């Protein structure tokens, strides 16, 4: 009797499955609002008429508040000719789903903020309050800060531009206050044939320090740079392309150099919190009468012990016979140049967001942009802010992944 043998299948049916790709959605039409800034000493505007013209020719809508560009010498006519809609009510401009501001959100803005709105603006840690963040969280705001916005090369383009302006401006401001007309020493910043060059001390070898050094050297000054990072000092020398007198911040050496300088520029930065004070009151009291201190670090507290915030209207005061210039937000004093620099970063960003189908789609594809987002649909996604104000922190990457 024959036994039935089990049949083993030896043929398999392979079928090619369609590959599922992460395909970008079709472009979105953006509605952008630009309010007139009411914040202290803010003269810049985040998008110039030329940038607005490009956005509108790409199918986006731009609404701008009456006289928003006035302080940067851009008229309503410039914007209306570029295709923007001019509105006379603050409420109307805040109805736009995307707000682009050159100053931080302030308390006066809160009643006008819409639910689920997106805000692109600076953040100014020194004046930020927990209540402001909480109100923004309640309105489910998505917020991008200028200071933390990275480009695809990993640098901070807006911070860099503003630092370049502040560094270059610091030297031209110092030159102005050294003149006899401004009760300075009556010294020409730089030098001429047969006369020893003016001595400039720069504390901080970041971008502000580098551009201050470039401007001072171009005028013929003798420049000495202090910084506690040897790497930054080396980088500054390489970028400038010539040997400079550099030193780490050693108090006795710094005090000795300050005694004989005409100009001292405070250009120290701080990633979080206050800038360290490296020049004591005693060091300032030993400086020459009529010499000039430009404390660019005043935005984060200042690096001179004698520094106190001043304004563009009353920029200086005298202490120990030394002229102190401690105006925060120096780039705002050069509003047109600063506006163009901000606009050069934001206009391509907005265009790209439109092509990608909106910002949410864009941050999914472009991971480098995530560092700029400190709030996503009302969730605080910046760890430093959550620690500082005792607010709940949410990981942005998890939030974005959960949206898919």
C-alpha positions as CSV (number, residue, x, y, z in Angstrom):
1,X,0.0,0.0,0.0
2,X,1.6,3.3,-1.1
3,X,1.9,6.1,1.4
4,X,1.1,9.6,0.3
5,X,4.1,11.8,0.6
6,X,3.6,15.4,1.8
7,X,4.0,17.9,-1.0
8,X,6.5,20.7,-0.2
9,X,5.9,23.9,-2.1
10,X,9.0,25.0,-3.8
11,X,7.8,28.0,-5.8
12,X,7.2,31.4,-4.3
13,X,5.3,34.3,-5.8
14,X,7.4,37.5,-5.5
15,X,5.8,40.7,-6.3
16,X,7.4,44.1,-6.4
17,X,5.7,46.5,-4.1
18,X,5.5,50.2,-4.9
19,X,8.0,52.2,-2.8
20,X,6.4,54.8,-0.6
21,X,8.4,58.0,-0.7
22,X,8.1,61.0,1.6
23,X,6.7,63.2,-1.1
24,X,6.5,66.9,-0.6
25,X,3.0,68.3,-0.8
26,X,2.0,70.9,-3.3
27,X,2.9,74.5,-2.4
28,X,0.9,76.6,0.1
29,X,-0.1,80.2,-0.2
30,X,1.2,82.1,2.8
31,X,-0.6,85.0,4.4
32,X,2.0,87.2,6.2
33,X,1.5,90.1,8.5
34,X,4.1,92.8,9.4
35,X,3.0,95.0,12.4
36,X,4.5,98.3,13.3
37,X,6.9,97.8,16.2
38,X,6.0,99.4,19.6
39,X,8.9,97.9,21.5
40,X,11.6,100.1,23.0
41,X,14.0,101.6,20.4
42,X,13.1,99.2,17.6
43,X,13.6,100.8,14.2
44,X,14.1,97.8,12.0
45,X,11.5,96.0,9.8
46,X,11.8,92.3,9.1
47,X,10.9,92.4,5.4
48,X,12.0,95.1,2.9
49,X,9.8,96.2,0.0
50,X,12.0,94.3,-2.4
51,X,11.5,91.1,-0.4
52,X,7.8,91.7,-0.2
53,X,7.7,92.1,-4.0
54,X,9.4,88.7,-4.4
55,X,6.9,87.0,-2.0
56,X,3.9,88.5,-3.7
57,X,5.1,87.6,-7.2
58,X,5.4,84.0,-5.9
59,X,1.7,84.0,-5.0
60,X,1.8,84.9,-1.3
61,X,-0.2,87.7,0.5
62,X,1.5,90.4,2.6
63,X,-0.4,92.8,4.9
64,X,1.6,95.6,6.6
65,X,0.6,98.1,9.2
66,X,0.6,101.8,8.3
67,X,4.1,103.3,8.8
68,X,5.7,100.0,9.9
69,X,8.8,100.7,7.8
70,X,9.0,104.4,8.6
71,X,11.9,104.2,11.1
72,X,14.0,102.3,8.5
73,X,13.0,104.9,5.8
74,X,10.7,102.6,3.9
75,X,7.3,104.3,3.1
76,X,3.9,102.9,2.8
77,X,4.1,103.8,-0.9
78,X,7.2,101.5,-1.3
79,X,5.3,98.6,0.2
80,X,2.0,99.2,-1.7
81,X,4.0,99.4,-5.0
82,X,5.6,96.1,-4.1
83,X,2.0,94.7,-3.8
84,X,1.4,94.7,-0.1
85,X,-1.9,95.6,1.5
86,X,-1.6,98.6,3.9
87,X,-3.9,98.4,6.9
88,X,-4.4,101.1,9.5
89,X,-5.5,98.9,12.4
90,X,-3.1,96.8,14.5
91,X,-6.0,94.2,14.9
92,X,-6.2,93.7,11.1
93,X,-2.5,93.0,10.7
94,X,-2.5,90.5,13.5
95,X,-5.2,88.5,11.7
96,X,-2.5,87.1,9.4
97,X,-1.7,83.4,10.2
98,X,2.1,84.2,10.0
99,X,3.4,87.2,11.8
100,X,6.9,88.5,11.0
101,X,8.3,90.9,13.6
102,X,11.7,92.7,14.1
103,X,11.1,93.0,17.8
104,X,10.0,90.4,20.4
105,X,6.4,89.8,21.3
106,X,5.5,92.3,24.0
107,X,2.6,92.5,26.4
108,X,0.8,95.0,24.1
109,X,0.8,92.3,21.4
110,X,-0.9,89.6,23.5
111,X,-4.6,90.6,23.1
112,X,-4.1,90.6,19.3
113,X,-2.5,87.2,18.9
114,X,-4.7,84.6,17.1
115,X,-5.2,81.0,18.1
116,X,-2.7,78.7,16.3
117,X,-0.8,81.7,14.9
118,X,2.9,81.5,13.8
119,X,5.3,84.2,14.9
120,X,8.8,84.8,13.6
121,X,10.7,87.3,15.8
122,X,13.6,87.9,18.1
123,X,13.2,86.6,21.7
124,X,15.4,88.9,23.9
125,X,16.0,86.7,26.9
126,X,17.0,89.6,29.2
127,X,13.4,91.0,29.2
128,X,11.4,87.9,28.7
129,X,8.7,87.0,31.3
130,X,7.1,83.7,32.2
131,X,3.6,85.2,31.9
132,X,4.2,86.2,28.3
133,X,5.3,82.6,27.4
134,X,2.2,81.2,29.3
135,X,-0.2,83.4,27.4
136,X,1.4,82.4,24.1
137,X,1.1,78.7,25.1
138,X,-2.6,79.2,25.8
139,X,-3.0,80.5,22.3
140,X,-1.2,77.5,20.8
141,X,1.4,79.7,19.2
142,X,4.2,78.3,17.0
143,X,7.2,80.6,17.5
144,X,10.6,80.9,15.7
145,X,13.3,83.0,17.3
146,X,15.9,85.0,15.2
147,X,18.6,84.2,17.7
148,X,18.3,80.4,17.4
149,X,17.5,80.1,13.7
150,X,20.1,78.0,11.9
151,X,20.8,77.7,8.2
152,X,21.8,74.5,6.4
153,X,25.5,75.1,7.2
154,X,24.8,75.1,10.9
155,X,25.4,78.8,11.5
156,X,23.0,81.5,12.8
157,X,22.6,83.9,9.8
158,X,20.5,86.7,11.5
159,X,22.7,86.7,14.7
160,X,25.8,86.8,12.4
161,X,24.5,89.7,10.4
162,X,23.5,91.7,13.4
163,X,26.9,91.0,15.1
164,X,28.7,92.2,11.9
165,X,26.7,95.4,12.0
166,X,27.3,95.9,15.8
167,X,31.1,95.3,15.5
168,X,31.6,97.7,12.6
169,X,29.3,100.3,14.1
170,X,31.1,100.2,17.5
171,X,34.2,101.6,15.9
172,X,32.5,104.3,14.0
173,X,30.6,105.3,17.2
174,X,33.8,105.4,19.1
175,X,35.4,107.6,16.4
176,X,32.5,110.0,16.8
177,X,32.8,110.3,20.6
178,X,36.6,110.8,20.5
179,X,36.1,114.1,18.7
180,X,36.4,117.4,20.6
181,X,32.8,118.3,19.6
182,X,31.6,115.3,21.7
183,X,33.8,116.2,24.7
184,X,36.2,113.3,23.8
185,X,40.0,113.5,23.8
186,X,40.0,115.2,20.4
187,X,41.8,112.2,18.9
188,X,41.4,110.9,15.3
189,X,40.6,107.2,15.5
190,X,43.3,105.5,13.6
191,X,46.4,107.6,12.9
192,X,48.2,109.8,10.4
193,X,51.8,110.0,9.3
194,X,54.2,110.9,12.1
195,X,51.6,110.3,14.9
196,X,51.3,107.1,16.9
197,X,48.1,105.2,16.1
198,X,45.1,105.2,18.4
199,X,45.0,102.2,20.7
200,X,41.8,100.1,20.7
201,X,41.1,97.2,23.1
202,X,38.5,94.6,22.1
203,X,37.2,92.2,24.7
204,X,35.7,89.2,22.9
205,X,36.9,87.5,19.7
206,X,33.5,86.4,18.4
207,X,31.9,87.9,15.3
208,X,31.3,91.3,17.0
209,X,35.0,91.4,18.1
210,X,36.2,90.3,14.6
211,X,34.2,93.1,12.8
212,X,35.3,95.7,15.3
213,X,38.9,94.7,14.8
214,X,38.5,94.8,11.0
215,X,37.0,98.3,11.2
216,X,39.7,99.6,13.6
217,X,42.6,98.1,11.6
218,X,41.1,99.6,8.4
219,X,41.3,103.1,10.0
220,X,44.9,102.5,11.1
221,X,44.4,101.9,14.8
222,X,46.5,99.6,17.0
223,X,44.3,96.7,18.0
224,X,44.6,94.4,21.0
225,X,42.0,91.5,21.5
226,X,41.2,89.6,24.7
227,X,39.2,86.4,24.9
228,X,39.3,83.3,27.1
229,X,39.1,81.0,24.1
230,X,42.4,80.4,22.3
231,X,40.4,78.8,19.5
232,X,38.4,82.0,18.9
233,X,41.6,84.1,19.0
234,X,43.2,81.9,16.4
235,X,40.1,82.0,14.3
236,X,40.0,85.8,14.4
237,X,43.6,86.0,13.3
238,X,43.0,83.6,10.4
239,X,39.8,85.4,9.3
240,X,41.5,88.8,9.4
241,X,44.6,87.4,7.7
242,X,47.2,89.2,9.7
243,X,48.9,88.8,13.1
244,X,47.2,90.7,15.9
245,X,48.1,91.3,19.5
246,X,45.9,88.7,21.4
247,X,45.7,87.5,24.9
248,X,43.5,85.5,27.2
249,X,41.6,87.6,29.8
250,X,44.1,88.0,32.6
251,X,42.9,90.8,34.9
252,X,46.3,92.4,35.5
253,X,47.3,92.4,31.9
254,X,43.8,93.7,30.9
255,X,44.0,96.5,33.5
256,X,47.4,97.6,32.2
257,X,46.2,97.8,28.6
258,X,43.0,99.7,29.5
259,X,45.1,102.4,31.3
260,X,46.7,103.4,28.0
261,X,43.9,102.8,25.4
262,X,41.6,105.4,23.8
263,X,38.8,103.0,23.0
264,X,37.6,99.8,24.8
265,X,34.9,97.7,23.1
266,X,33.0,95.1,25.1
267,X,32.1,92.3,22.7
268,X,31.7,89.3,24.9
269,X,28.8,87.0,24.1
270,X,26.9,84.6,26.3
271,X,25.0,81.5,25.1
272,X,22.6,81.6,28.1
273,X,22.0,84.2,30.8
274,X,24.2,87.2,31.6
275,X,27.5,88.2,30.1
276,X,30.3,87.9,32.7
277,X,31.7,91.2,34.0
278,X,35.5,91.2,33.2
279,X,36.3,94.9,33.6
280,X,35.8,96.1,37.2
281,X,35.0,99.6,38.4
282,X,38.6,99.9,39.6
283,X,39.9,99.2,36.1
284,X,37.6,101.8,34.6
285,X,38.7,104.4,37.2
286,X,42.3,103.9,36.0
287,X,41.4,104.7,32.3
288,X,42.4,108.0,30.7
289,X,39.9,110.9,30.9
290,X,38.1,111.3,27.6
291,X,38.6,107.6,26.5
292,X,35.5,105.8,25.2
293,X,33.9,102.5,26.3
294,X,31.4,100.9,23.8
295,X,29.7,98.0,25.6
296,X,28.1,96.0,22.9
297,X,27.4,93.2,25.4
298,X,24.9,95.5,27.2
299,X,22.1,93.5,25.5
300,X,23.0,90.7,28.0
301,X,24.0,92.8,31.0
302,X,27.3,94.2,29.8
303,X,30.9,93.2,30.5
304,X,32.0,96.5,32.2
305,X,31.0,96.9,35.9
306,X,30.2,100.6,35.3
307,X,27.8,99.9,32.3
308,X,24.2,101.1,32.6
309,X,21.7,100.9,29.7
310,X,21.3,104.1,27.7
311,X,19.1,105.0,24.7
312,X,19.6,106.1,21.1
313,X,18.3,109.5,22.3
314,X,20.7,109.8,25.2
315,X,23.4,107.3,24.3
316,X,26.3,108.3,26.6
317,X,27.2,109.2,30.2
318,X,30.5,110.0,31.9
319,X,31.9,108.0,34.8
320,X,35.5,108.6,36.1
321,X,35.9,110.9,33.1
322,X,35.4,108.0,30.7
323,X,32.6,108.2,28.0
324,X,30.3,105.2,28.3
325,X,28.1,104.2,25.3
326,X,25.8,101.4,26.4
327,X,22.9,101.4,23.9
328,X,21.3,98.0,23.6
329,X,20.4,96.8,20.1
330,X,23.0,98.8,18.2
331,X,21.9,97.4,14.8
332,X,18.6,99.2,15.3
333,X,20.5,102.5,15.0
334,X,21.5,101.4,11.5
335,X,17.9,100.3,10.8
336,X,18.0,100.2,7.0
337,X,21.1,98.0,6.7
338,X,19.9,95.8,9.6
339,X,16.4,95.4,7.9
340,X,18.0,94.4,4.6
341,X,20.2,91.8,6.5
342,X,17.2,90.3,8.3
343,X,15.1,90.3,5.1
344,X,17.9,88.5,3.2
345,X,17.4,85.5,5.6
346,X,13.6,85.6,6.1
347,X,12.5,86.1,2.5
348,X,14.1,82.8,1.1
349,X,12.9,81.0,4.2
350,X,9.3,82.1,3.6
351,X,9.5,81.2,-0.1
352,X,10.8,77.7,0.8
353,X,8.0,77.3,3.4
354,X,5.5,78.1,0.7
355,X,7.0,75.6,-1.8
356,X,7.1,72.9,0.9
357,X,3.4,73.4,1.7
358,X,3.8,75.4,4.9
359,X,6.3,75.6,7.9
360,X,5.1,72.3,9.5
361,X,6.0,70.4,6.3
362,X,9.3,72.3,6.0
363,X,10.6,71.5,9.5
364,X,9.8,67.8,8.8
365,X,12.2,67.9,5.8
366,X,14.7,70.4,7.1
367,X,16.0,69.4,10.5
368,X,18.4,72.4,11.0
369,X,15.4,74.7,11.3
370,X,14.1,73.0,14.4
371,X,16.7,74.7,16.6
372,X,14.9,78.0,15.9
373,X,11.5,76.8,17.1
374,X,11.0,77.6,20.8
375,X,7.3,76.9,20.9
376,X,5.3,74.5,18.7
377,X,1.5,74.7,18.8
378,X,1.6,76.0,22.3
379,X,4.2,73.4,23.6
380,X,7.4,74.9,24.9
381,X,10.2,73.2,23.0
382,X,13.3,75.2,24.3
383,X,14.9,73.4,27.3
384,X,16.7,76.5,28.5
385,X,13.4,78.5,28.7
386,X,11.6,75.7,30.4
387,X,14.3,75.5,33.1
388,X,14.5,79.2,33.6
389,X,10.8,79.8,34.0
390,X,9.7,76.5,35.4
391,X,7.5,75.6,32.5
392,X,6.8,72.2,31.0
393,X,9.3,71.2,28.3
394,X,8.3,69.0,25.3
395,X,10.7,67.5,22.8
396,X,10.1,69.1,19.4
397,X,11.3,66.0,17.5
398,X,8.6,63.9,19.2
399,X,6.0,66.5,18.5
400,X,6.8,66.7,14.8
401,X,6.9,62.9,14.5
402,X,3.5,62.6,16.2
403,X,2.0,64.9,13.6
404,X,2.8,62.5,10.7
